[in-house]
Amino acid sequence: RFLLSHQMDRPAAIFSDTVNLNGTVTQLSLLADGRLWWPEGGQRNLSIEKEVLGFTGDGPDIRLKTIVETEDGCCGGASRAKLVRNDVVFRPSSEETHRLWCQKLGEFIDSLGS
């Protein structure tokens, strides 16, 4: 069996689920190194430690409050990176996986303070 190059450098998943992420059905994984990873779309991973400010799990959706670095192309070649707040919203496949996502995200965020 062959691995794609992006699979070889991806750590093992702590938890993974098929979710509806910003309107697209995709596989979302919480990786052992603290990244949330998904294969579709432009932003394919988030570092919980560096980019996730927090999350809410009210209702069927989980909303990640994030801050990400983007390129500011306003000044020609001397583009500067800037931080932008963004929400990433996903709907887990069931109530049980919703509960597990909230538990795993909470545990990981809590572990960063120790």
ROBAZA-841750 format. One record per residue: x negated, y negated, z negated of N, C-alpha, C in turn; residue in three letters. Coordinates in pm, whole numbers, padded with zeros to 5 digits, always signed. Last residue first. Example, Ala and Ser with C-alpha at 12.3 -4.5 7.8 and 13.67 -1.06 7.14 Angstrom:
! residues 2
-01285+00225-00708-01367+00106-00714-01290-00003-00787SER-01319+00569-00780-01230+00450-00780-01320+00330-00780ALA
***
This chain:
! residues 114
+00100-02298-03167+00024-02229-03272-00123-02226-03244SER+00239-02410-02960+00213-02494-03076+00129-02427-03184GLY+00282-02209-02783+00186-02312-02744+00150-02401-02862LEU+00488-02056-02877+00352-02004-02894+00246-02108-02859SER+00715-02198-02794+00679-02198-02937+00536-02151-02959ASP+00711-02125-02522+00691-02266-02561+00650-02275-02706ILE+00764-01849-02548+00640-01894-02486+00610-02038-02526PHE+01015-01847-02675+00900-01783-02739+00769-01835-02681GLU+01171-01979-02477+01155-02035-02611+01034-01979-02683GLY+01152-01796-02265+01101-01933-02248+01076-01997-02384LEU+01273-01570-02388+01134-01564-02342+01074-01703-02323LYS+01537-01671-02447+01451-01614-02551+01304-01619-02509GLN+01629-01747-02195+01620-01846-02302+01527-01798-02412CYS+01617-01493-02067+01539-01606-02017+01520-01710-02126TRP+01806-01350-02225+01664-01310-02224+01574-01422-02172LEU+02044-01487-02162+01998-01480-02301+01849-01447-02307ARG+02049-01429-01887+02048-01569-01933+01993-01574-02076HIS+02075-01154-01892+01946-01209-01846+01936-01358-01881THR+02342-01147-01997+02231-01083-02069+02096-01139-02024GLU+02489-01273-01800+02483-01334-01933+02365-01277-02012GLU+02299-01259-01488+02403-01213-01582+02390-01290-01713SER+02111-01383-01326+02203-01289-01263+02315-01242-01356SER+02072-01741-01392+02034-01599-01402+02145-01508-01349PRO+02031-02021-01211+02138-01943-01271+02095-01797-01273ARG+01829-02315-01252+01852-02180-01200+01962-02111-01279PHE+01682-02620-01173+01800-02553-01227+01810-02415-01166VAL+01454-02852-01262+01465-02729-01185+01578-02650-01251VAL+01417-03199-01250+01486-03086-01311+01486-02969-01214ASP+01143-03420-01300+01228-03344-01211+01299-03236-01293ASN+00925-03700-01296+01016-03612-01370+01111-03546-01272ARG+00599-03727-01175+00740-03748-01147+00821-03649-01230VAL+00286-03887-01163+00370-03790-01230+00516-03828-01208LEU+00072-03919-00877+00155-03977-00982+00242-03867-01040LYS-00240-03965-00713-00139-03875-00766-00058-03949-00871ALA-00300-04184-00444-00318-04151-00584-00207-04058-00627ARG-00472-04223-00138-00350-04185-00209-00384-04142-00351SER-00622-04378+00056-00653-04374-00087-00530-04338-00168ALA-00523-04400+00312-00606-04286+00278-00636-04272+00131GLY-00227-04577+00230-00317-04524+00332-00393-04403+00284GLY-00055-04600+00001-00173-04686+00019-00273-04629+00119CYS+00153-04425-00035+00184-04563-00002+00062-04645+00035CYS+00169-04155-00110+00113-04190+00020+00131-04335+00058GLY+00098-03988-00382+00162-04115-00348+00097-04165-00220ASP+00158-03653-00463+00073-03748-00393+00153-03872-00359GLU+00256-03555-00794+00280-03567-00651+00181-03666-00591THR+00297-03342-01068+00209-03437-01001+00238-03436-00852GLU+00590-03321-01274+00496-03266-01177+00415-03377-01112VAL+00776-03221-01537+00700-03336-01489+00590-03280-01400ILE+01106-03093-01613+00967-03083-01570+00907-03219-01539THR+01334-02904-01771+01293-03044-01762+01144-03042-01731LYS+01538-02659-01644+01402-02687-01688+01374-02835-01666LEU+01837-02523-01724+01779-02644-01665+01642-02667-01728ARG+02032-02254-01645+01920-02296-01728+01854-02412-01655ILE+02392-02198-01633+02263-02238-01577+02159-02264-01684ASP+02630-02149-01765+02568-02038-01692+02427-02070-01639PRO+02593-02328-02080+02668-02284-01962+02594-02174-01890GLY+02266-02428-02175+02411-02439-02193+02483-02400-02065ASP+01991-02431-02206+02055-02310-02156+02204-02311-02177GLY+01721-02644-02126+01852-02626-02189+01915-02504-02125THR+01375-02712-02198+01481-02653-02118+01610-02653-02197PHE+01069-02902-02148+01167-02831-02228+01273-02772-02137GLY+00863-02971-01983+00880-03049-02105+00975-02979-02202LEU+00634-02812-01789+00770-02796-01842+00777-02868-01977VAL+00364-02846-01722+00466-02912-01641+00609-02901-01694GLU+00181-02714-01893+00148-02846-01839+00265-02919-01774LYS+00300-02472-01984+00220-02554-02074+00204-02697-02023GLU+00421-02367-01757+00504-02403-01871+00427-02498-01963ILE+00363-02451-01433+00292-02415-01555+00379-02461-01673SER+00543-02322-01163+00533-02427-01263+00455-02372-01382LEU+00552-02257-00811+00525-02219-00948+00515-02342-01037ASN+00637-02356-00569+00648-02213-00591+00608-02169-00730ARG+00795-02595-00400+00729-02578-00530+00745-02432-00569GLN+00938-02511-00157+00813-02588-00158+00734-02570-00286GLY+01072-02174-00109+01075-02318-00135+00939-02381-00140GLY+01016-01852-00271+01077-01940-00172+01064-02086-00212GLU+00900-01703-00482+00841-01697-00348+00898-01798-00249PRO+00807-01828-00808+00909-01779-00715+00855-01792-00574TRP+00706-01839-01148+00670-01821-01008+00789-01772-00929TRP+00588-02005-01424+00710-01956-01362+00681-01953-01213LEU+00304-01918-01621+00363-01984-01505+00497-01921-01472ARG+00167-01785-01821+00251-01899-01855+00305-01978-01738GLY+00034-01557-01761-00048-01676-01780+00035-01802-01806ASP+00236-01371-01715+00160-01361-01840+00073-01483-01865ALA+00525-01533-01568+00399-01459-01561+00323-01467-01693LEU+00846-01496-01497+00764-01558-01599+00638-01475-01607LEU+00995-01522-01175+00917-01444-01271+00847-01536-01370SER+01265-01486-00959+01193-01578-01047+01124-01495-01154LEU+01372-01437-00636+01316-01368-00753+01236-01472-00832GLN+01669-01609-00519+01528-01573-00513+01488-01496-00638THR+01905-01800-00354+01885-01675-00429+01741-01630-00407VAL+01934-02149-00392+01877-02039-00314+01861-01916-00402THR+02016-02358-00558+02101-02321-00445+02050-02207-00359GLY+01816-02369-00756+01845-02488-00674+01921-02451-00547ASN+01829-02036-00761+01738-02145-00797+01761-02262-00703LEU+01974-01770-00888+02008-01874-00792+01931-01997-00838ASN+01762-01478-00932+01838-01594-00979+01883-01679-00861VAL+01646-01180-01046+01698-01244-00926+01791-01354-00973THR+01368-01181-01271+01511-01168-01246+01543-01230-01111ASP+01125-01092-01519+01158-01127-01382+01306-01099-01358SER+00862-01127-01754+01005-01112-01728+01033-01160-01587PHE+00593-01112-01729+00651-01082-01860+00798-01051-01843ILE+00404-00993-01456+00523-01065-01502+00563-01017-01641ALA+00048-01028-01416+00169-00947-01438+00283-01033-01491ALA-00086-01290-01199-00085-01202-01317+00046-01126-01329PRO-00191-01307-00870-00078-01335-00958-00081-01238-01075ARG-00369-01248-00674-00414-01339-00778-00302-01377-00875ASP-00227-01073-00508-00348-01025-00574-00391-01117-00687MET-00022-01215-00390+00012-01117-00493-00111-01074-00571GLN-00133-01370-00193-00075-01441-00308-00033-01344-00418HIS-00215-01172-00010-00316-01245-00085-00256-01318-00205SER-00025-00869-00045-00047-00998+00017-00142-01078-00070LEU-00146-00540-00053-00096-00654-00128-00121-00781-00047LEU-00051-00223+00081-00128-00346+00091-00063-00456+00009PHE-00083+00118+00000+00000+00000+00000-00087-00124+00000ARG
***
